[in-house]
């Protein structure tokens, strides 16, 4: 039992060390300003997105960025709904919107990487921007993301679930919002501190030259997921600079999941990439282990070593709360939502155990 106490204590110290680094990183970030307008290609993989693609395309054709400096490529990944026809209608009206019919879906392990790769191959822009087909972005999205170049080779933007009324939101919606906020706060802190650990494909950009230099998705094409975080690790390993966009104009929003099954499937899919970090970024992998132990073990220790477990929980709660407060200020979020933190903290261990176990065996569905 003493061994468990020692391991948990070491994991907790490691976790607090990284939390401090992330806190310092977020504190020093500033919104970038750059008036240059390099060529941009917005590439989006879409499959059966007829309910959301029109809203996204409407935002993309009404960007503040000069239309002669950007193009939009929608890679339709064998949709069997009206996705392709909707994109084609936009393409008929705006010649910088292009429909790409993806080939070879049944021949690859990762259909999304295949779709994105085909779109990037055709892209003419020096900078690639990407979001998910069910996301929403603002008028200044391209402009504010591009402002972070040319000083970076890859730039990650903030993203979260869209909640119009917090008081009327369902419990699962609040949990999903807070869970993603916590994950992105750590990811954003790691990027801004020079230790890029994670990111989300909901809001991502990179120089096409950087993508080509690492061989695109070739080295990670055998992994069904990870078109975002694993690509970032490949680019990081070449020594290129990865930046964080904190401008509120660069944010992307996604619709909340409908139920717990859908949320768990999404989180398991994301977590399935984590086991590969021992090869791509060992430091990130061991940080994840510290997070896992720090989240789960103190609750177990409440039944074996009550005061030690309680002390760890209280210290963790105090540090995380203040870290998330800084994060919410940086990303212009309503700090009143922090009242949900204790509830999220209590549920997280059970949720994390399930996600961790299922992700080891890739127990998730890909649409």
Kinemage of the C-alpha trace (Angstrom):
@kinemage 1
@onewidth
@group {chain A} dominant
@subgroup {mainchain}
@vectorlist {calphas} color= white
{ca unk a 1} P 0.000 0.000 0.000
{ca unk a 2} L 2.922 2.349 0.662
{ca unk a 3} L 3.966 1.740 -2.945
{ca unk a 4} L 0.580 3.073 -4.118
{ca unk a 5} L 0.975 6.175 -1.941
{ca unk a 6} L 4.451 6.842 -3.339
{ca unk a 7} L 3.382 6.355 -6.977
{ca unk a 8} L 0.313 8.553 -6.496
{ca unk a 9} L 2.409 11.231 -4.783
{ca unk a 10} L 4.981 11.250 -7.585
{ca unk a 11} L 2.249 11.430 -10.225
{ca unk a 12} L 0.609 14.298 -8.358
{ca unk a 13} L 3.851 16.302 -8.149
{ca unk a 14} L 4.439 15.758 -11.884
{ca unk a 15} L 0.875 16.854 -12.632
{ca unk a 16} L 1.242 20.040 -10.555
{ca unk a 17} L 4.540 20.797 -12.297
{ca unk a 18} L 2.898 20.705 -15.734
{ca unk a 19} L -0.152 22.585 -14.500
{ca unk a 20} L 2.164 25.403 -13.423
{ca unk a 21} L 3.952 25.377 -16.780
{ca unk a 22} L 0.622 25.550 -18.604
{ca unk a 23} L -0.546 28.369 -16.331
{ca unk a 24} L 2.578 30.404 -17.098
{ca unk a 25} L 2.172 29.693 -20.798
{ca unk a 26} L -1.428 30.885 -20.935
{ca unk a 27} L -0.625 33.999 -18.922
{ca unk a 28} L 1.974 35.188 -21.422
{ca unk a 29} L 0.028 34.577 -24.650
{ca unk a 30} L -1.043 37.593 -26.682
{ca unk a 31} L -3.256 37.983 -29.742
{ca unk a 32} L -1.207 38.232 -32.934
{ca unk a 33} L -1.420 41.075 -35.448
{ca unk a 34} L -0.252 40.622 -39.040
{ca unk a 35} L -1.554 42.596 -42.004
{ca unk a 36} L -0.082 40.319 -44.670
{ca unk a 37} L -2.559 38.238 -46.673
{ca unk a 38} L -0.892 35.009 -47.823
{ca unk a 39} L -2.808 32.505 -49.937
{ca unk a 40} L -5.016 30.204 -47.872
{ca unk a 41} L -6.797 26.927 -48.547
{ca unk a 42} L -9.601 25.913 -46.212
{ca unk a 43} L -9.917 22.121 -46.398
{ca unk a 44} L -12.778 20.251 -44.779
{ca unk a 45} L -13.620 16.553 -44.801
{ca unk a 46} L -17.368 15.959 -44.857
{ca unk a 47} L -19.492 12.845 -44.709
{ca unk a 48} L -23.269 13.046 -44.367
{ca unk a 49} L -23.255 16.608 -43.069
{ca unk a 50} L -26.330 17.974 -44.854
{ca unk a 51} L -27.675 19.427 -41.602
{ca unk a 52} L -24.610 21.555 -40.865
{ca unk a 53} L -22.562 22.095 -44.025
{ca unk a 54} L -24.741 24.938 -45.359
{ca unk a 55} L -24.219 27.037 -42.232
{ca unk a 56} L -20.469 26.467 -42.360
{ca unk a 57} L -20.244 27.294 -46.076
{ca unk a 58} L -22.285 30.442 -45.558
{ca unk a 59} L -19.723 31.576 -42.995
{ca unk a 60} L -16.833 30.678 -45.272
{ca unk a 61} L -18.068 32.639 -48.297
{ca unk a 62} L -18.627 35.686 -46.101
{ca unk a 63} L -15.159 35.923 -44.583
{ca unk a 64} L -13.389 39.263 -44.113
{ca unk a 65} L -10.356 37.787 -45.903
{ca unk a 66} L -9.922 38.888 -49.563
{ca unk a 67} L -11.714 36.325 -51.736
{ca unk a 68} L -8.869 36.355 -54.250
{ca unk a 69} L -6.536 35.101 -51.496
{ca unk a 70} L -8.396 32.016 -50.334
{ca unk a 71} L -10.215 28.929 -51.537
{ca unk a 72} L -12.508 26.431 -49.864
{ca unk a 73} L -12.194 22.718 -50.646
{ca unk a 74} L -14.880 20.404 -49.303
{ca unk a 75} L -13.762 16.782 -49.544
{ca unk a 76} L -17.002 14.807 -49.720
{ca unk a 77} L -16.178 11.389 -48.321
{ca unk a 78} L -18.796 9.271 -50.102
{ca unk a 79} L -21.828 10.886 -48.433
{ca unk a 80} L -25.185 9.257 -49.079
{ca unk a 81} L -27.216 12.354 -48.202
{ca unk a 82} L -27.397 15.824 -49.800
{ca unk a 83} L -23.970 17.026 -48.635
{ca unk a 84} L -22.397 16.979 -52.115
{ca unk a 85} L -25.326 18.697 -53.808
{ca unk a 86} L -25.324 21.484 -51.211
{ca unk a 87} L -21.600 22.062 -51.727
{ca unk a 88} L -22.096 22.027 -55.507
{ca unk a 89} L -24.725 24.780 -55.256
{ca unk a 90} L -22.237 26.958 -53.408
{ca unk a 91} L -19.529 26.089 -55.920
{ca unk a 92} L -21.782 27.140 -58.802
{ca unk a 93} L -22.230 30.562 -57.204
{ca unk a 94} L -18.736 31.115 -55.745
{ca unk a 95} L -15.880 29.831 -57.864
{ca unk a 96} L -13.472 29.692 -54.910
{ca unk a 97} L -15.613 26.956 -53.335
{ca unk a 98} L -14.672 23.549 -54.706
{ca unk a 99} L -16.250 20.127 -54.291
{ca unk a 100} L -13.837 17.211 -54.207
{ca unk a 101} L -15.289 13.722 -54.492
{ca unk a 102} L -12.985 11.552 -52.403
{ca unk a 103} L -11.865 8.191 -53.751
{ca unk a 104} L -10.532 5.082 -52.055
{ca unk a 105} L -12.513 5.291 -48.827
{ca unk a 106} L -12.918 1.522 -48.579
{ca unk a 107} L -9.208 0.933 -49.132
{ca unk a 108} L -7.852 2.912 -46.170
{ca unk a 109} L -7.827 2.557 -42.392
{ca unk a 110} L -8.440 6.257 -41.743
{ca unk a 111} L -11.052 7.713 -44.140
{ca unk a 112} L -10.765 11.240 -42.729
{ca unk a 113} L -6.986 11.389 -43.257
{ca unk a 114} L -7.535 10.074 -46.762
{ca unk a 115} L -10.105 12.795 -47.503
{ca unk a 116} L -7.990 15.578 -46.027
{ca unk a 117} L -4.867 14.350 -47.788
{ca unk a 118} L -6.570 14.426 -51.192
{ca unk a 119} L -7.864 17.935 -50.512
{ca unk a 120} L -4.468 19.222 -49.330
{ca unk a 121} L -2.817 17.759 -52.428
{ca unk a 122} L -5.062 19.945 -54.586
{ca unk a 123} L -4.774 23.002 -52.304
{ca unk a 124} L -3.091 26.051 -53.834
{ca unk a 125} L -2.692 28.019 -50.596
{ca unk a 126} L 0.543 28.391 -48.680
{ca unk a 127} L -1.433 28.023 -45.445
{ca unk a 128} L -3.952 25.251 -44.788
{ca unk a 129} L -6.867 25.913 -42.447
{ca unk a 130} L -9.223 23.174 -41.338
{ca unk a 131} L -12.255 22.673 -39.163
{ca unk a 132} L -14.934 20.015 -38.892
{ca unk a 133} L -17.978 20.078 -41.142
{ca unk a 134} L -20.321 20.403 -38.153
{ca unk a 135} L -18.493 23.413 -36.708
{ca unk a 136} L -19.352 27.100 -36.821
{ca unk a 137} L -16.870 29.915 -37.326
{ca unk a 138} L -17.090 33.701 -37.417
{ca unk a 139} L -16.509 36.284 -40.128
{ca unk a 140} L -12.895 36.934 -39.091
{ca unk a 141} L -11.846 33.307 -38.637
{ca unk a 142} L -9.402 33.112 -41.555
{ca unk a 143} L -7.990 36.575 -40.930
{ca unk a 144} L -7.393 36.006 -37.217
{ca unk a 145} L -5.832 32.567 -37.672
{ca unk a 146} L -3.541 33.750 -40.475
{ca unk a 147} L -2.393 36.655 -38.269
{ca unk a 148} L -0.251 34.125 -36.387
{ca unk a 149} L 1.936 33.528 -39.462
{ca unk a 150} L 4.679 33.568 -40.736
{ca unk a 151} L 6.243 33.268 -37.263
{ca unk a 152} L 4.705 29.810 -36.797
{ca unk a 153} L 4.596 26.660 -38.889
{ca unk a 154} L 1.381 25.419 -37.277
{ca unk a 155} L -1.299 27.302 -35.355
{ca unk a 156} L -4.016 25.852 -33.137
{ca unk a 157} L -7.242 27.748 -32.499
{ca unk a 158} L -9.658 27.537 -29.572
{ca unk a 159} L -12.816 25.478 -29.996
{ca unk a 160} L -15.690 24.423 -27.774
{ca unk a 161} L -19.330 23.362 -27.795
{ca unk a 162} L -21.837 26.082 -28.589
{ca unk a 163} L -24.186 26.812 -25.674
{ca unk a 164} L -26.581 29.726 -26.077
{ca unk a 165} L -28.108 29.513 -22.590
{ca unk a 166} L -26.114 27.938 -19.773
{ca unk a 167} L -29.053 27.983 -17.363
{ca unk a 168} L -31.241 26.048 -19.811
{ca unk a 169} L -28.561 23.627 -20.993
{ca unk a 170} L -28.894 19.935 -20.143
{ca unk a 171} L -26.557 18.326 -17.626
{ca unk a 172} L -24.691 16.343 -20.299
{ca unk a 173} L -24.199 19.530 -22.339
{ca unk a 174} L -22.636 21.293 -19.362
{ca unk a 175} L -20.435 18.302 -18.631
{ca unk a 176} L -19.256 18.092 -22.241
{ca unk a 177} L -18.543 21.816 -22.346
{ca unk a 178} L -16.536 21.721 -19.146
{ca unk a 179} L -14.691 18.548 -20.031
{ca unk a 180} L -13.573 19.951 -23.378
{ca unk a 181} L -12.682 23.283 -21.778
{ca unk a 182} L -10.408 21.482 -19.316
{ca unk a 183} L -8.758 19.458 -22.076
{ca unk a 184} L -8.221 22.455 -24.331
{ca unk a 185} L -6.966 24.601 -21.466
{ca unk a 186} L -4.202 22.057 -20.873
{ca unk a 187} L -3.574 21.743 -24.621
{ca unk a 188} L -3.449 25.520 -25.053
{ca unk a 189} L -1.181 25.890 -22.048
{ca unk a 190} L 1.196 23.253 -23.391
{ca unk a 191} L 1.382 24.931 -26.810
{ca unk a 192} L 1.926 28.415 -25.405
{ca unk a 193} L 4.643 27.111 -23.072
{ca unk a 194} L 6.578 25.556 -25.942
{ca unk a 195} L 5.592 21.965 -25.129
{ca unk a 196} L 2.842 21.231 -27.679
{ca unk a 197} L 1.029 18.152 -26.391
{ca unk a 198} L -2.404 18.140 -27.957
{ca unk a 199} L -4.878 19.944 -30.210
{ca unk a 200} L -8.243 19.534 -31.901
{ca unk a 201} L -9.036 19.204 -35.594
{ca unk a 202} L -12.008 21.472 -34.970
{ca unk a 203} L -9.664 24.440 -35.386
{ca unk a 204} L -6.255 23.821 -36.869
{ca unk a 205} L -3.897 25.335 -39.416
{ca unk a 206} L -0.413 24.764 -40.795
{ca unk a 207} L 1.911 25.723 -43.603
{ca unk a 208} L 1.486 23.396 -46.547
{ca unk a 209} L 5.272 23.159 -46.760
{ca unk a 210} L 5.409 21.848 -43.169
{ca unk a 211} L 2.788 19.230 -43.988
{ca unk a 212} L 4.733 18.105 -47.038
{ca unk a 213} L 8.038 18.061 -45.178
{ca unk a 214} L 6.771 15.465 -42.680
{ca unk a 215} L 5.291 13.389 -45.490
{ca unk a 216} L 1.699 14.372 -44.795
{ca unk a 217} L -0.252 11.613 -43.043
{ca unk a 218} L 1.884 8.826 -44.491
{ca unk a 219} L 3.575 7.922 -41.181
{ca unk a 220} L 0.271 7.855 -39.280
{ca unk a 221} L -2.103 6.561 -41.960
{ca unk a 222} L -2.387 3.214 -40.127
{ca unk a 223} L -4.044 4.992 -37.166
{ca unk a 224} L -7.787 5.385 -37.623
{ca unk a 225} L -7.876 8.696 -35.746
{ca unk a 226} L -5.374 11.459 -34.977
{ca unk a 227} L -5.396 13.646 -38.069
{ca unk a 228} L -4.813 16.517 -35.630
{ca unk a 229} L -2.724 15.611 -32.565
{ca unk a 230} L -0.553 13.020 -34.320
{ca unk a 231} L 0.133 15.392 -37.208
{ca unk a 232} L 1.101 18.059 -34.692
{ca unk a 233} L 3.581 15.659 -33.095
{ca unk a 234} L 5.158 14.898 -36.478
{ca unk a 235} L 5.577 18.615 -37.146
{ca unk a 236} L 6.897 19.211 -33.605
{ca unk a 237} L 9.551 16.520 -34.049
{ca unk a 238} L 11.022 18.415 -37.016
{ca unk a 239} L 11.706 21.372 -34.716
{ca unk a 240} L 9.114 23.636 -36.290
{ca unk a 241} L 7.251 26.231 -34.249
{ca unk a 242} L 3.683 25.609 -33.144
{ca unk a 243} L 1.584 28.530 -31.939
{ca unk a 244} L -1.729 29.190 -30.225
{ca unk a 245} L -4.343 31.672 -31.413
{ca unk a 246} L -6.154 33.423 -28.560
{ca unk a 247} L -8.072 35.981 -30.619
{ca unk a 248} L -11.794 35.601 -29.945
{ca unk a 249} L -12.369 36.008 -33.688
{ca unk a 250} L -10.485 32.775 -34.379
{ca unk a 251} L -12.727 30.489 -32.314
{ca unk a 252} L -14.651 27.535 -33.716
{ca unk a 253} L -17.826 26.163 -32.171
{ca unk a 254} L -19.429 22.767 -32.509
{ca unk a 255} L -22.894 21.508 -31.658
{ca unk a 256} L -23.142 19.510 -28.404
{ca unk a 257} L -23.475 15.745 -28.552
{ca unk a 258} L -26.989 14.355 -28.200
{ca unk a 259} L -26.478 11.783 -25.451
{ca unk a 260} L -23.926 10.042 -23.239
{ca unk a 261} L -23.330 7.247 -25.758
{ca unk a 262} L -22.371 9.750 -28.453
{ca unk a 263} L -20.167 11.706 -26.037
{ca unk a 264} L -18.387 8.567 -24.833
{ca unk a 265} L -17.832 7.402 -28.411
{ca unk a 266} L -16.250 10.746 -29.284
{ca unk a 267} L -13.996 10.809 -26.207
{ca unk a 268} L -12.916 7.184 -26.689
{ca unk a 269} L -12.003 8.005 -30.298
{ca unk a 270} L -9.920 10.967 -29.146
{ca unk a 271} L -8.283 8.988 -26.355
{ca unk a 272} L -7.368 6.167 -28.758
{ca unk a 273} L -4.506 8.381 -29.975
{ca unk a 274} L -2.964 8.668 -26.544
{ca unk a 275} L -1.307 5.240 -26.461
{ca unk a 276} L 0.681 6.178 -29.565
{ca unk a 277} L 2.218 9.181 -27.828
{ca unk a 278} L 4.800 6.962 -26.183
{ca unk a 279} L 6.372 6.828 -29.646
{ca unk a 280} L 5.440 10.287 -30.947
{ca unk a 281} L 5.968 12.298 -27.749
{ca unk a 282} L 7.048 10.306 -24.655
{ca unk a 283} L 6.847 13.399 -22.435
{ca unk a 284} L 3.190 13.853 -23.359
{ca unk a 285} L 2.530 10.169 -22.684
{ca unk a 286} L 3.960 10.310 -19.160
{ca unk a 287} L 2.063 13.526 -18.492
{ca unk a 288} L -1.124 11.647 -19.423
{ca unk a 289} L -0.217 8.869 -17.005
{ca unk a 290} L 0.202 11.461 -14.252
{ca unk a 291} L -3.222 12.898 -15.085
{ca unk a 292} L -4.811 9.450 -14.988
{ca unk a 293} L -3.286 8.543 -11.613
{ca unk a 294} L -3.959 11.966 -10.099
{ca unk a 295} L -7.601 11.787 -11.151
{ca unk a 296} L -8.382 8.248 -10.041
{ca unk a 297} L -6.110 7.255 -7.155
{ca unk a 298} L -7.032 9.963 -4.580
{ca unk a 299} L -10.669 8.836 -4.705
{ca unk a 300} L -9.582 5.236 -4.084
{ca unk a 301} L -7.345 6.399 -1.252
{ca unk a 302} L -10.345 7.940 0.508
{ca unk a 303} L -11.173 4.342 1.505
{ca unk a 304} L -7.626 3.393 2.504
{ca unk a 305} L -5.743 6.553 3.470
{ca unk a 306} L -8.501 9.095 3.906
{ca unk a 307} L -6.487 12.164 4.893
{ca unk a 308} L -3.867 11.686 2.197
{ca unk a 309} L -6.520 11.197 -0.470
{ca unk a 310} L -8.529 14.176 0.762
{ca unk a 311} L -5.440 16.409 0.881
{ca unk a 312} L -4.530 15.557 -2.718
{ca unk a 313} L -8.105 16.211 -3.862
{ca unk a 314} L -8.262 19.577 -2.104
{ca unk a 315} L -4.888 20.739 -3.439
{ca unk a 316} L -5.732 19.511 -6.922
{ca unk a 317} L -9.114 21.245 -6.799
{ca unk a 318} L -7.593 24.540 -5.684
{ca unk a 319} L -4.878 24.492 -8.367
{ca unk a 320} L -7.158 23.342 -11.202
{ca unk a 321} L -9.839 25.859 -10.307
{ca unk a 322} L -7.396 28.752 -10.502
{ca unk a 323} L -5.832 27.423 -13.695
{ca unk a 324} L -9.240 27.137 -15.351
{ca unk a 325} L -10.117 30.632 -14.145
{ca unk a 326} L -7.093 32.019 -16.004
{ca unk a 327} L -7.980 29.924 -19.049
{ca unk a 328} L -11.559 31.199 -19.119
{ca unk a 329} L -10.312 34.774 -18.927
{ca unk a 330} L -7.874 34.156 -21.768
{ca unk a 331} L -10.539 32.598 -23.984
{ca unk a 332} L -13.277 35.063 -23.023
{ca unk a 333} L -15.518 32.478 -21.371
{ca unk a 334} L -18.090 33.191 -18.663
{ca unk a 335} L -16.358 32.500 -15.338
{ca unk a 336} L -19.709 31.865 -13.651
{ca unk a 337} L -19.634 28.482 -15.378
{ca unk a 338} L -16.782 27.507 -13.056
{ca unk a 339} L -19.458 26.663 -10.492
{ca unk a 340} L -19.845 23.403 -12.417
{ca unk a 341} L -16.226 22.439 -11.704
{ca unk a 342} L -16.855 20.433 -8.479
{ca unk a 343} L -19.502 18.332 -10.256
{ca unk a 344} L -17.196 17.657 -13.192
{ca unk a 345} L -14.359 16.775 -10.809
{ca unk a 346} L -16.488 14.195 -9.000
{ca unk a 347} L -17.683 12.495 -12.192
{ca unk a 348} L -14.359 12.598 -14.012
{ca unk a 349} L -12.679 9.535 -12.382
{ca unk a 350} L -15.468 7.127 -13.388
{ca unk a 351} L -15.720 8.638 -16.842
{ca unk a 352} L -11.941 8.562 -17.324
{ca unk a 353} L -11.667 4.896 -16.326
{ca unk a 354} L -14.224 3.865 -18.952
{ca unk a 355} L -12.710 6.055 -21.665
{ca unk a 356} L -9.178 4.815 -20.935
{ca unk a 357} L -10.111 1.132 -21.013
{ca unk a 358} L -12.224 1.294 -24.174
{ca unk a 359} L -9.687 3.465 -26.003
{ca unk a 360} L -6.964 0.847 -25.558
{ca unk a 361} L -8.947 -1.485 -27.808
{ca unk a 362} L -10.355 1.195 -30.153
{ca unk a 363} L -13.912 0.505 -29.009
{ca unk a 364} L -15.546 3.344 -30.928
{ca unk a 365} L -17.515 3.858 -34.125
{ca unk a 366} L -16.400 6.094 -36.990
{ca unk a 367} L -19.200 7.439 -39.107
